[in-house]
Amino acid sequence: MRNLVLRRAALAVGALALIGATAPSVALADGTGSASAAAQKPTVVLVHGAWADSSSWSSVMERLREDGYPVRAIANPLQGLTSDTAYVNSYLATVDGPMVLVGHSYGGAVITNSGVSDPDVKALVYIAGFIPAKGETVGELAGKSSTPIPLVSVAVPDGTEVSIDPDHFRDAFAGDVDRTTAADMAATQRPADTRAVSDAGVEEAYRTVPSWSLITRQDHAIAPDLQRFMSKRAGAHIEEVSASHAVMVSRPDAVTRVIEDAARSVR
């Protein structure tokens, strides 16, 4: 009997010790501890441009997730700057907490409009992106590029859509991407409604939200000098890389680096 009592007492002491050891971690796990708050990182929201889709961000998303960032990639409708902005605004409203909003190419025009819609948007990142001023169209800016993109137009029920001639896709869009991948990108490219280039911008989010811009020096879709002009006008933090317009595919490391530079500024 005496041995049974001793064993029960030992078990009770062990249980109390275990509770004491685990109590601090329980307090942190419920989100009230300072360690949990410090570990929170902003959600990175990626917006692709014309003639691409969300899969173009795959290698960038992989790197961001490895570094602990929550990531979302929006399927940009490419139906016109006005309607695409409304679509992205609706999506942003479903994301909790601080966000870094990233736009590639035409997606840059979309985030310029959308960045003012949600106070949780803390940084803008332009990846070889258009950065229009209020009242300016993507078409007007594109007209300042040195070489026109070889486009093919198709009449659709509510207007006209354009895509890059597949025979010239790699030269115009993805010059430093391997030929097989570039051919796949050409075959799966998303056409854009002509309203994407004719709708004027109505907001300048970069006036109130800090911005970063990655300029692509080997770009045949948006001339590097035009990228520099727009980036300087916006007051963006500028970084450059020797890459084609499809930099998120060919140089995901450089794209990830500039996104994380912006994300580290978020408080």
Phi and psi restraints in degrees (value plus and minus 20) as a CYANA .aco file:
   2 ARG   PHI     -80.2   -40.2
   2 ARG   PSI     -60.1   -20.1
   3 ASN   PHI     -84.6   -44.6
   3 ASN   PSI     -56.4   -16.4
   4 LEU   PHI     -85.0   -45.0
   4 LEU   PSI     -61.7   -21.7
   5 VAL   PHI     -83.3   -43.3
   5 VAL   PSI     -62.8   -22.8
   6 LEU   PHI     -83.4   -43.4
   6 LEU   PSI     -60.4   -20.4
   7 ARG   PHI     -84.6   -44.6
   7 ARG   PSI     -61.1   -21.1
   8 ARG   PHI     -84.8   -44.8
   8 ARG   PSI     -58.7   -18.7
   9 ALA   PHI     -84.6   -44.6
   9 ALA   PSI     -60.8   -20.8
  10 ALA   PHI     -83.9   -43.9
  10 ALA   PSI     -60.3   -20.3
  11 LEU   PHI     -83.8   -43.8
  11 LEU   PSI     -59.7   -19.7
  12 ALA   PHI     -84.5   -44.5
  12 ALA   PSI     -63.7   -23.7
  13 VAL   PHI     -82.7   -42.7
  13 VAL   PSI     -61.2   -21.2
  14 GLY   PHI     -83.5   -43.5
  14 GLY   PSI     -59.6   -19.6
  15 ALA   PHI     -84.7   -44.7
  15 ALA   PSI     -62.8   -22.8
  16 LEU   PHI     -82.7   -42.7
  16 LEU   PSI     -60.0   -20.0
  17 ALA   PHI     -84.4   -44.4
  17 ALA   PSI     -60.2   -20.2
  18 LEU   PHI     -84.4   -44.4
  18 LEU   PSI     -62.9   -22.9
  19 ILE   PHI     -81.2   -41.2
  19 ILE   PSI     -64.3   -24.3
  20 GLY   PHI     -81.7   -41.7
  20 GLY   PSI     -56.3   -16.3
  21 ALA   PHI     -92.9   -52.9
  21 ALA   PSI     -52.3   -12.3
  22 THR   PHI    -113.8   -73.8
  22 THR   PSI     -33.8     6.2
  23 ALA   PHI     -77.6   -37.6
  23 ALA   PSI     -65.3   -25.3
  24 PRO   PHI     -80.2   -40.2
  24 PRO   PSI     -59.1   -19.1
  25 SER   PHI     -89.5   -49.5
  25 SER   PSI     -51.1   -11.1
  26 VAL   PHI     -83.9   -43.9
  26 VAL   PSI     -60.8   -20.8
  27 ALA   PHI     -83.3   -43.3
  27 ALA   PSI     -56.1   -16.1
  28 LEU   PHI     -97.3   -57.3
  28 LEU   PSI     -54.3   -14.3
  29 ALA   PHI     -86.1   -46.1
  29 ALA   PSI     -46.0    -6.0
  30 ASP   PHI    -101.3   -61.3
  30 ASP   PSI     -15.0    25.0
  31 GLY   PHI      70.9   110.9
  31 GLY   PSI     -19.5    20.5
  32 THR   PHI    -112.7   -72.7
  32 THR   PSI     -34.1     5.9
  33 GLY   PHI     -99.2   -59.2
  33 GLY   PSI     133.1   173.1
  34 SER   PHI     -87.6   -47.6
  34 SER   PSI     -49.3    -9.3
  35 ALA   PHI     -83.7   -43.7
  35 ALA   PSI     -59.6   -19.6
  36 SER   PHI     -85.5   -45.5
  36 SER   PSI     -63.2   -23.2
  37 ALA   PHI     -85.1   -45.1
  37 ALA   PSI     -58.6   -18.6
  38 ALA   PHI     -87.8   -47.8
  38 ALA   PSI     -47.8    -7.8
  39 ALA   PHI    -100.6   -60.6
  39 ALA   PSI     -32.3     7.7
  40 GLN   PHI     -84.6   -44.6
  40 GLN   PSI     112.4   152.4
  41 LYS   PHI    -140.2  -100.2
  41 LYS   PSI     131.9   171.9
  42 PRO   PHI     -87.2   -47.2
  42 PRO   PSI     131.2   171.2
  43 THR   PHI     -97.7   -57.7
  43 THR   PSI     111.0   151.0
  44 VAL   PHI    -113.8   -73.8
  44 VAL   PSI      99.2   139.2
  45 VAL   PHI    -128.0   -88.0
  45 VAL   PSI      99.4   139.4
  46 LEU   PHI    -124.5   -84.5
  46 LEU   PSI     110.1   150.1
  47 VAL   PHI    -142.3  -102.3
  47 VAL   PSI      93.0   133.0
  48 HIS   PHI     -97.7   -57.7
  48 HIS   PSI     147.6   187.6
  49 GLY   PHI    -126.4   -86.4
  49 GLY   PSI    -182.9  -142.9
  50 ALA   PHI     -87.5   -47.5
  50 ALA   PSI     130.8   170.8
  51 TRP   PHI      44.0    84.0
  51 TRP   PSI       5.5    45.5
  52 ALA   PHI    -163.6  -123.6
  52 ALA   PSI    -199.2  -159.2
  53 ASP   PHI    -168.0  -128.0
  53 ASP   PSI    -197.3  -157.3
  54 SER   PHI     -83.1   -43.1
  54 SER   PSI     -45.4    -5.4
  55 SER   PHI     -86.5   -46.5
  55 SER   PSI     -38.4     1.6
  56 SER   PHI     -84.5   -44.5
  56 SER   PSI     -38.0     2.0
  57 TRP   PHI    -109.7   -69.7
  57 TRP   PSI     -18.3    21.7
  58 SER   PHI     -72.7   -32.7
  58 SER   PSI     -68.9   -28.9
  59 SER   PHI     -89.5   -49.5
  59 SER   PSI     -52.6   -12.6
  60 VAL   PHI     -88.2   -48.2
  60 VAL   PSI     -64.4   -24.4
  61 MET   PHI     -80.5   -40.5
  61 MET   PSI     -61.4   -21.4
  62 GLU   PHI     -78.7   -38.7
  62 GLU   PSI     -64.5   -24.5
  63 ARG   PHI     -88.0   -48.0
  63 ARG   PSI     -61.9   -21.9
  64 LEU   PHI     -83.4   -43.4
  64 LEU   PSI     -62.4   -22.4
  65 ARG   PHI     -84.2   -44.2
  65 ARG   PSI     -59.4   -19.4
  66 GLU   PHI     -80.5   -40.5
  66 GLU   PSI     -49.8    -9.8
  67 ASP   PHI    -111.9   -71.9
  67 ASP   PSI     -11.6    28.4
  68 GLY   PHI      70.2   110.2
  68 GLY   PSI      -6.3    33.7
  69 TYR   PHI    -113.6   -73.6
  69 TYR   PSI     112.4   152.4
  70 PRO   PHI     -87.8   -47.8
  70 PRO   PSI     119.9   159.9
  71 VAL   PHI    -152.8  -112.8
  71 VAL   PSI     119.1   159.1
  72 ARG   PHI    -151.6  -111.6
  72 ARG   PSI     119.9   159.9
  73 ALA   PHI    -143.1  -103.1
  73 ALA   PSI      97.5   137.5
  74 ILE   PHI    -106.4   -66.4
  74 ILE   PSI     118.5   158.5
  75 ALA   PHI    -103.3   -63.3
  75 ALA   PSI      71.5   111.5
  76 ASN   PHI     -82.3   -42.3
  76 ASN   PSI     103.4   143.4
  77 PRO   PHI     -85.0   -45.0
  77 PRO   PSI     -46.9    -6.9
  78 LEU   PHI      40.7    80.7
  78 LEU   PSI      17.7    57.7
  79 GLN   PHI    -127.1   -87.1
  79 GLN   PSI     -14.9    25.1
  80 GLY   PHI     114.9   154.9
  80 GLY   PSI     125.7   165.7
  81 LEU   PHI     -81.0   -41.0
  81 LEU   PSI     -57.9   -17.9
  82 THR   PHI     -85.1   -45.1
  82 THR   PSI     -71.5   -31.5
  83 SER   PHI     -93.0   -53.0
  83 SER   PSI     -54.5   -14.5
  84 ASP   PHI     -86.3   -46.3
  84 ASP   PSI     -57.1   -17.1
  85 THR   PHI     -82.9   -42.9
  85 THR   PSI     -64.5   -24.5
  86 ALA   PHI     -81.5   -41.5
  86 ALA   PSI     -59.9   -19.9
  87 TYR   PHI     -83.6   -43.6
  87 TYR   PSI     -67.7   -27.7
  88 VAL   PHI     -85.1   -45.1
  88 VAL   PSI     -59.6   -19.6
  89 ASN   PHI     -76.8   -36.8
  89 ASN   PSI     -62.8   -22.8
  90 SER   PHI     -83.1   -43.1
  90 SER   PSI     -58.7   -18.7
  91 TYR   PHI     -87.4   -47.4
  91 TYR   PSI     -63.6   -23.6
  92 LEU   PHI     -80.5   -40.5
  92 LEU   PSI     -51.6   -11.6
  93 ALA   PHI     -85.9   -45.9
  93 ALA   PSI     -35.7     4.3
  94 THR   PHI    -112.8   -72.8
  94 THR   PSI     -25.9    14.1
  95 VAL   PHI    -118.0   -78.0
  95 VAL   PSI     105.9   145.9
  96 ASP   PHI    -108.5   -68.5
  96 ASP   PSI     123.8   163.8
  97 GLY   PHI      64.9   104.9
  97 GLY   PSI    -200.0  -160.0
  98 PRO   PHI     -85.0   -45.0
  98 PRO   PSI     127.9   167.9
  99 MET   PHI    -152.5  -112.5
  99 MET   PSI     128.0   168.0
 100 VAL   PHI    -129.5   -89.5
 100 VAL   PSI     100.3   140.3
 101 LEU   PHI    -120.9   -80.9
 101 LEU   PSI     103.1   143.1
 102 VAL   PHI    -139.9   -99.9
 102 VAL   PSI     111.2   151.2
 103 GLY   PHI    -150.4  -110.4
 103 GLY   PSI     112.5   152.5
 104 HIS   PHI    -122.6   -82.6
 104 HIS   PSI     113.9   153.9
 105 SER   PHI      36.0    76.0
 105 SER   PSI    -143.0  -103.0
 106 TYR   PHI     -78.0   -38.0
 106 TYR   PSI     -49.0    -9.0
 107 GLY   PHI     -78.3   -38.3
 107 GLY   PSI     -44.4    -4.4
 108 GLY   PHI     -84.0   -44.0
 108 GLY   PSI     -58.9   -18.9
 109 ALA   PHI     -84.9   -44.9
 109 ALA   PSI     -58.2   -18.2
 110 VAL   PHI     -84.7   -44.7
 110 VAL   PSI     -65.7   -25.7
 111 ILE   PHI     -91.7   -51.7
 111 ILE   PSI     -44.9    -4.9
 112 THR   PHI     -83.3   -43.3
 112 THR   PSI     -56.7   -16.7
 113 ASN   PHI     -99.7   -59.7
 113 ASN   PSI     -60.4   -20.4
 114 SER   PHI     -99.2   -59.2
 114 SER   PSI     -43.2    -3.2
 115 GLY   PHI     -82.2   -42.2
 115 GLY   PSI     -38.3     1.7
 116 VAL   PHI    -113.2   -73.2
 116 VAL   PSI     -23.5    16.5
 117 SER   PHI     -99.2   -59.2
 117 SER   PSI     -41.2    -1.2
 118 ASP   PHI    -157.1  -117.1
 118 ASP   PSI     104.0   144.0
 119 PRO   PHI     -85.4   -45.4
 119 PRO   PSI     -33.0     7.0
 120 ASP   PHI    -100.8   -60.8
 120 ASP   PSI     -27.4    12.6
 121 VAL   PHI     -96.0   -56.0
 121 VAL   PSI      90.3   130.3
 122 LYS   PHI    -124.3   -84.3
 122 LYS   PSI     -35.5     4.5
 123 ALA   PHI    -175.7  -135.7
 123 ALA   PSI     127.7   167.7
 124 LEU   PHI    -134.7   -94.7
 124 LEU   PSI     118.6   158.6
 125 VAL   PHI    -149.1  -109.1
 125 VAL   PSI     102.8   142.8
 126 TYR   PHI    -122.2   -82.2
 126 TYR   PSI     101.9   141.9
 127 ILE   PHI    -128.8   -88.8
 127 ILE   PSI      83.3   123.3
 128 ALA   PHI      26.1    66.1
 128 ALA   PSI      27.1    67.1
 129 GLY   PHI    -126.5   -86.5
 129 GLY   PSI     133.9   173.9
 130 PHE   PHI     -96.0   -56.0
 130 PHE   PSI     117.2   157.2
 131 ILE   PHI    -150.5  -110.5
 131 ILE   PSI      59.1    99.1
 132 PRO   PHI     -94.9   -54.9
 132 PRO   PSI     131.1   171.1
 133 ALA   PHI    -104.2   -64.2
 133 ALA   PSI     145.8   185.8
 134 LYS   PHI     -79.5   -39.5
 134 LYS   PSI     110.7   150.7
 135 GLY   PHI      66.8   106.8
 135 GLY   PSI     -23.6    16.4
 136 GLU   PHI    -117.8   -77.8
 136 GLU   PSI     125.2   165.2
 137 THR   PHI    -125.0   -85.0
 137 THR   PSI     137.6   177.6
 138 VAL   PHI     -83.4   -43.4
 138 VAL   PSI     -55.1   -15.1
 139 GLY   PHI     -81.1   -41.1
 139 GLY   PSI     -61.8   -21.8
 140 GLU   PHI     -81.9   -41.9
 140 GLU   PSI     -63.6   -23.6
 141 LEU   PHI     -87.4   -47.4
 141 LEU   PSI     -63.8   -23.8
 142 ALA   PHI     -80.7   -40.7
 142 ALA   PSI     -50.9   -10.9
 143 GLY   PHI     -85.1   -45.1
 143 GLY   PSI     -35.8     4.2
 144 LYS   PHI    -109.6   -69.6
 144 LYS   PSI     -25.8    14.2
 145 SER   PHI     -93.4   -53.4
 145 SER   PSI     134.1   174.1
 146 SER   PHI     -90.1   -50.1
 146 SER   PSI     -59.5   -19.5
 147 THR   PHI    -144.9  -104.9
 147 THR   PSI     102.6   142.6
 148 PRO   PHI     -83.8   -43.8
 148 PRO   PSI     125.0   165.0
 149 ILE   PHI     -97.2   -57.2
 149 ILE   PSI     114.1   154.1
 150 PRO   PHI     -93.5   -53.5
 150 PRO   PSI      85.0   125.0
 151 LEU   PHI    -128.8   -88.8
 151 LEU   PSI     132.8   172.8
 152 VAL   PHI    -139.8   -99.8
 152 VAL   PSI     108.6   148.6
 153 SER   PHI    -125.7   -85.7
 153 SER   PSI     128.2   168.2
 154 VAL   PHI    -155.6  -115.6
 154 VAL   PSI     109.3   149.3
 155 ALA   PHI     -94.2   -54.2
 155 ALA   PSI     109.9   149.9
 156 VAL   PHI    -143.7  -103.7
 156 VAL   PSI     146.2   186.2
 157 PRO   PHI     -69.7   -29.7
 157 PRO   PSI     -58.2   -18.2
 158 ASP   PHI    -130.5   -90.5
 158 ASP   PSI       0.0    40.0
 159 GLY   PHI     135.1   175.1
 159 GLY   PSI    -161.3  -121.3
 160 THR   PHI    -155.3  -115.3
 160 THR   PSI     116.3   156.3
 161 GLU   PHI    -134.8   -94.8
 161 GLU   PSI     128.7   168.7
 162 VAL   PHI    -146.5  -106.5
 162 VAL   PSI     126.9   166.9
 163 SER   PHI    -159.6  -119.6
 163 SER   PSI     147.2   187.2
 164 ILE   PHI    -101.2   -61.2
 164 ILE   PSI     114.5   154.5
 165 ASP   PHI     -72.9   -32.9
 165 ASP   PSI      98.4   138.4
 166 PRO   PHI     -75.3   -35.3
 166 PRO   PSI     -50.9   -10.9
 167 ASP   PHI     -88.3   -48.3
 167 ASP   PSI     -38.6     1.4
 168 HIS   PHI    -138.7   -98.7
 168 HIS   PSI     -10.9    29.1
 169 PHE   PHI     -81.1   -41.1
 169 PHE   PSI     -67.0   -27.0
 170 ARG   PHI     -83.1   -43.1
 170 ARG   PSI     -65.5   -25.5
 171 ASP   PHI     -83.6   -43.6
 171 ASP   PSI     -58.6   -18.6
 172 ALA   PHI    -103.1   -63.1
 172 ALA   PSI     -49.3    -9.3
 173 PHE   PHI    -144.4  -104.4
 173 PHE   PSI     -54.7   -14.7
 174 ALA   PHI    -160.0  -120.0
 174 ALA   PSI      32.3    72.3
 175 GLY   PHI     -82.3   -42.3
 175 GLY   PSI     -46.6    -6.6
 176 ASP   PHI    -126.0   -86.0
 176 ASP   PSI      -2.6    37.4
 177 VAL   PHI    -118.1   -78.1
 177 VAL   PSI     121.5   161.5
 178 ASP   PHI     -79.1   -39.1
 178 ASP   PSI     132.8   172.8
 179 ARG   PHI     -80.9   -40.9
 179 ARG   PSI     -57.8   -17.8
 180 THR   PHI     -86.7   -46.7
 180 THR   PSI     -66.1   -26.1
 181 THR   PHI     -84.4   -44.4
 181 THR   PSI     -62.0   -22.0
 182 ALA   PHI     -83.0   -43.0
 182 ALA   PSI     -58.6   -18.6
 183 ALA   PHI     -84.2   -44.2
 183 ALA   PSI     -59.9   -19.9
 184 ASP   PHI     -84.4   -44.4
 184 ASP   PSI     -61.1   -21.1
 185 MET   PHI     -83.0   -43.0
 185 MET   PSI     -60.1   -20.1
 186 ALA   PHI     -84.3   -44.3
 186 ALA   PSI     -59.5   -19.5
 187 ALA   PHI     -92.6   -52.6
 187 ALA   PSI     -48.2    -8.2
 188 THR   PHI    -126.1   -86.1
 188 THR   PSI     -13.3    26.7
 189 GLN   PHI     -77.6   -37.6
 189 GLN   PSI     125.3   165.3
 190 ARG   PHI    -111.4   -71.4
 190 ARG   PSI      99.2   139.2
 191 PRO   PHI     -84.6   -44.6
 191 PRO   PSI     135.7   175.7
 192 ALA   PHI    -138.3   -98.3
 192 ALA   PSI     118.2   158.2
 193 ASP   PHI     -86.8   -46.8
 193 ASP   PSI     126.1   166.1
 194 THR   PHI     -83.2   -43.2
 194 THR   PSI     -37.3     2.7
 195 ARG   PHI     -85.5   -45.5
 195 ARG   PSI     -38.4     1.6
 196 ALA   PHI     -83.1   -43.1
 196 ALA   PSI     -49.1    -9.1
 197 VAL   PHI    -122.7   -82.7
 197 VAL   PSI     -31.3     8.7
 198 SER   PHI    -124.6   -84.6
 198 SER   PSI     -39.0     1.0
 199 ASP   PHI     -93.7   -53.7
 199 ASP   PSI     112.2   152.2
 200 ALA   PHI    -102.8   -62.8
 200 ALA   PSI     127.0   167.0
 201 GLY   PHI     -87.5   -47.5
 201 GLY   PSI     125.8   165.8
 202 VAL   PHI    -139.5   -99.5
 202 VAL   PSI     -27.0    13.0
 203 GLU   PHI    -154.3  -114.3
 203 GLU   PSI     139.7   179.7
 204 GLU   PHI    -151.8  -111.8
 204 GLU   PSI      55.6    95.6
 205 ALA   PHI     -77.3   -37.3
 205 ALA   PSI     -49.2    -9.2
 206 TYR   PHI     -85.7   -45.7
 206 TYR   PSI     -31.6     8.4
 207 ARG   PHI     -92.0   -52.0
 207 ARG   PSI     -46.4    -6.4
 208 THR   PHI    -141.2  -101.2
 208 THR   PSI     -34.4     5.6
 209 VAL   PHI    -135.5   -95.5
 209 VAL   PSI     109.1   149.1
 210 PRO   PHI     -77.5   -37.5
 210 PRO   PSI     121.5   161.5
 211 SER   PHI    -151.4  -111.4
 211 SER   PSI     133.0   173.0
 212 TRP   PHI    -147.0  -107.0
 212 TRP   PSI     130.6   170.6
 213 SER   PHI    -160.1  -120.1
 213 SER   PSI     107.8   147.8
 214 LEU   PHI    -121.9   -81.9
 214 LEU   PSI      94.9   134.9
 215 ILE   PHI    -115.8   -75.8
 215 ILE   PSI     113.8   153.8
 216 THR   PHI    -124.2   -84.2
 216 THR   PSI      92.8   132.8
 217 ARG   PHI     -92.3   -52.3
 217 ARG   PSI     -40.8    -0.8
 218 GLN   PHI    -125.9   -85.9
 218 GLN   PSI       8.0    48.0
 219 ASP   PHI    -101.3   -61.3
 219 ASP   PSI     106.7   146.7
 220 HIS   PHI    -126.3   -86.3
 220 HIS   PSI     -16.8    23.2
 221 ALA   PHI    -121.0   -81.0
 221 ALA   PSI     -64.2   -24.2
 222 ILE   PHI    -146.5  -106.5
 222 ILE   PSI      94.1   134.1
 223 ALA   PHI     -75.4   -35.4
 223 ALA   PSI     116.6   156.6
 224 PRO   PHI     -73.7   -33.7
 224 PRO   PSI     -58.3   -18.3
 225 ASP   PHI     -84.6   -44.6
 225 ASP   PSI     -57.0   -17.0
 226 LEU   PHI     -87.0   -47.0
 226 LEU   PSI     -60.2   -20.2
 227 GLN   PHI     -79.7   -39.7
 227 GLN   PSI     -63.0   -23.0
 228 ARG   PHI     -83.7   -43.7
 228 ARG   PSI     -63.2   -23.2
 229 PHE   PHI     -78.9   -38.9
 229 PHE   PSI     -69.4   -29.4
 230 MET   PHI     -85.1   -45.1
 230 MET   PSI     -59.8   -19.8
 231 SER   PHI     -86.9   -46.9
 231 SER   PSI     -62.7   -22.7
 232 LYS   PHI     -87.0   -47.0
 232 LYS   PSI     -60.6   -20.6
 233 ARG   PHI     -80.7   -40.7
 233 ARG   PSI     -55.5   -15.5
 234 ALA   PHI    -100.4   -60.4
 234 ALA   PSI     -29.5    10.5
 235 GLY   PHI      51.3    91.3
 235 GLY   PSI       9.3    49.3
 236 ALA   PHI     -98.0   -58.0
 236 ALA   PSI     133.8   173.8
 237 HIS   PHI     -93.9   -53.9
 237 HIS   PSI     101.1   141.1
 238 ILE   PHI    -124.7   -84.7
 238 ILE   PSI     112.3   152.3
 239 GLU   PHI    -148.1  -108.1
 239 GLU   PSI     133.6   173.6
 240 GLU   PHI    -149.6  -109.6
 240 GLU   PSI     133.4   173.4
 241 VAL   PHI    -168.1  -128.1
 241 VAL   PSI     125.3   165.3
 242 SER   PHI    -101.9   -61.9
 242 SER   PSI      76.0   116.0
 243 ALA   PHI    -178.2  -138.2
 243 ALA   PSI     144.8   184.8
 244 SER   PHI    -102.5   -62.5
 244 SER   PSI    -196.5  -156.5
 245 HIS   PHI     -82.3   -42.3
 245 HIS   PSI     -51.7   -11.7
 246 ALA   PHI    -105.1   -65.1
 246 ALA   PSI      26.6    66.6
 247 VAL   PHI     -83.2   -43.2
 247 VAL   PSI     -49.4    -9.4
 248 MET   PHI     -88.3   -48.3
 248 MET   PSI     -40.3    -0.3
 249 VAL   PHI    -111.9   -71.9
 249 VAL   PSI     -64.5   -24.5
 250 SER   PHI    -103.4   -63.4
 250 SER   PSI     -50.4   -10.4
 251 ARG   PHI    -155.2  -115.2
 251 ARG   PSI      41.8    81.8
 252 PRO   PHI     -81.5   -41.5
 252 PRO   PSI     -45.2    -5.2
 253 ASP   PHI     -84.1   -44.1
 253 ASP   PSI     -64.5   -24.5
 254 ALA   PHI     -87.3   -47.3
 254 ALA   PSI     -59.5   -19.5
 255 VAL   PHI     -85.4   -45.4
 255 VAL   PSI     -64.2   -24.2
 256 THR   PHI     -81.9   -41.9
 256 THR   PSI     -60.2   -20.2
 257 ARG   PHI     -81.5   -41.5
 257 ARG   PSI     -64.5   -24.5
 258 VAL   PHI     -91.5   -51.5
 258 VAL   PSI     -53.7   -13.7
 259 ILE   PHI     -84.3   -44.3
 259 ILE   PSI     -63.0   -23.0
 260 GLU   PHI     -91.5   -51.5
 260 GLU   PSI     -49.6    -9.6
 261 ASP   PHI     -78.2   -38.2
 261 ASP   PSI     -65.8   -25.8
 262 ALA   PHI     -86.7   -46.7
 262 ALA   PSI     -61.3   -21.3
 263 ALA   PHI     -83.9   -43.9
 263 ALA   PSI     -54.8   -14.8
 264 ARG   PHI     -88.0   -48.0
 264 ARG   PSI     -36.4     3.6
 265 SER   PHI    -102.0   -62.0
 265 SER   PSI     -33.3     6.7
 266 VAL   PHI     -98.1   -58.1
 266 VAL   PSI     109.9   149.9
